[in-house]
Each structure stands twice: as C-alpha cells, then as structure tokens.
Amino acid sequence: LFPYTTLFRSEAIVNLPPPEDRQALMRLLGMVKYLSQYIPNESTITTPLRELLKQHVPWTWENEHTEALQKIKQILTTKPVLQYYDVNKPVTMQTDASQDGLGCCVLQLGFPIAYASRAMTACEKNYAQIEKELLAICYGCQKFYQYLHGKKVEIQTDHLPLETIFKKPLGGAPPRLQRMLLKLQRYDLTIKYVPARLIPVADTLSRA
C-alpha cells in the first residue's frame, strides 16, 4: 500500500463546484450511479438532486442540494468507495478531455483509487480534440506515476482514434502527438475505446 494522503487522491472530488444546470447535474449523478454499487443508500442520498431534474421543477439550488452534494463528496472520497492502491491488483485509468479541462480516475477492480482534474491552459484549449485526449492521458500518467509505472495499465478513453494512433509507428504521428507519445514510452499502456457513458467519472471531472 502507498501511504499517500486522501487529499492527494481525492482533491478533484473535494473541489467539484455545484452543477450550474440540469446537464451538469445529470453528469454528476451519472458518476454517482456508476459507483452506486459501493454506496449504501445511494438513492436516498441523491433524492434532493434528482428532484431538480423533474420536468416542472424550477432550477433553484438550495441548502438541501448543497448538503446532498457535500454528502456525495464525502462518500466518494472515503471507504468503502475510495480504496488504497494494491500493488497486486490490475490497474485501469479512465481519462477524458472536455473543451476546457482534463479529468482522470485510477481504478482497481472497479473501485476508484485516485481522482484528478485540471483546467487547460489558453494554449492547450486550441489543441485538436485528439491532442486534448492524449494530453489527458499524459496528465494522468504524470499525476499518478507512483501507481502506474512498472504496471500493465489499461487506459479507457472515449476517443476512438487514440487506439489507432498508439498502434502506428511513432514517426507517423504529427509532431505534437509525437512529443506526448514519447513521454508515455516509459509506461506499459493498452488503449481501449469505451463510450463516454461508461466512463462517467473522468467525464464529470474534465467538465467540472
């Protein structure tokens, strides 16, 4: 087990802002639903938030919604949901890039081990989407080097072209992608395309 603090592994969840609209709330609830098998009384905890999604309920964020969000954050950053890294278990990392941010989550046997997110710089926001998605992988590998180095790691991404890029010779990629791919040479990565709805944790983190 690695003795890293809970804050190091959960800061991205702790700092999640309240959703600003129904679409953002649906992403948040999708992430919670994805992990619901590890969350006791998940439906009860999320009831105040799900009420906001009803057709005739006006969008008004009240104290009860803030309390529900804080409860969700507490649950997602403590046991039984957030687990410690086990060197003997396989490692998966979900990554995603939105228009403005990067998100990633390290998992073992379906349990989250660590979350991370960051905003993109003004320059990075001008990247092509495939460059942003590869940047998310680079960010996750750099952030969680201690968990990933020396392990076979499955990277789950919702950007299908990345599978092809990793199979091609390095010299066939555009210069910016080449530089990022070179940074990833130290890792043993397998890229797997997964629809966005199946990696809601990384998706939510990247957009928040």
URJOHU-V154622 format. One record per residue. N is the residue number from 1. SS is DSSP state (H for helix, E for strand, - for the rest). PSI is psi in whole degrees, 0 to 359 (* if undefined). Layout:
N/SS/PSI  N/SS/PSI
This chain:
1/-/140  2/-/131  3/-/42  4/-/147  5/-/156  6/H/325  7/H/319  8/H/322  9/H/346  10/H/5  11/H/323  12/H/325  13/H/317  14/H/323  15/-/8  16/-/128  17/-/159  18/-/143  19/-/143  20/-/349  21/-/178  22/H/323  23/H/317  24/H/323  25/H/321  26/H/323  27/H/317  28/H/313  29/H/330  30/H/320  31/H/315  32/H/319  33/H/323  34/H/326  35/-/9  36/H/335  37/H/343  38/H/2  39/-/108  40/-/137  41/-/35  42/H/316  43/H/324  44/H/317  45/H/322  46/-/1  47/H/311  48/H/327  49/H/320  50/H/333  51/H/327  52/-/342  53/-/354  54/-/147  55/-/318  56/-/13  57/-/122  58/-/150  59/-/100  60/-/113  61/-/114  62/-/180  63/H/323  64/H/329  65/H/322  66/H/318  67/H/319  68/H/319  69/H/318  70/H/324  71/H/319  72/H/315  73/H/318  74/H/317  75/H/317  76/H/344  77/-/16  78/-/168  79/-/150  80/-/2  81/-/296  82/-/124  83/-/165  84/-/150  85/-/138  86/-/116  87/-/341  88/-/355  89/-/151  90/-/156  91/E/134  92/E/143  93/E/124  94/E/135  95/E/153  96/E/150  97/E/127  98/-/196  99/-/326  100/-/353  101/E/167  102/E/143  103/E/147  104/E/157  105/E/128  106/E/132  107/E/153  108/E/119  109/-/37  110/-/344  111/E/134  112/E/139  113/E/324  114/E/148  115/E/152  116/E/149  117/E/157  118/E/157  119/E/152  120/-/152  121/-/168  122/-/322  123/-/316  124/H/330  125/H/340  126/H/358  127/-/154  128/-/159  129/H/320  130/H/327  131/H/321  132/H/318  133/H/321  134/H/325  135/H/323  136/H/321  137/H/316  138/H/317  139/H/313  140/H/318  141/H/320  142/H/317  143/H/320  144/-/38  145/H/319  146/H/332  147/H/331  148/H/329  149/-/132  150/-/3  151/-/152  152/E/122  153/E/129  154/E/122  155/E/122  156/E/123  157/E/151  158/-/14  159/-/98  160/-/320  161/H/339  162/H/327  163/H/317  164/H/317  165/H/319  166/H/341  167/H/342  168/-/158  169/-/145  170/H/322  171/H/345  172/H/355  173/-/153  174/-/157  175/H/314  176/H/319  177/H/322  178/H/316  179/H/319  180/H/321  181/H/324  182/H/322  183/H/335  184/-/359  185/-/333  186/-/349  187/-/156  188/E/87  189/E/141  190/E/123  191/E/127  192/E/125  193/E/132  194/-/132  195/-/148  196/H/325  197/H/344  198/H/359  199/-/56  200/H/338  201/H/306  202/H/321  203/H/314  204/H/316  205/H/320  206/H/328  207/H/345  208/-/*
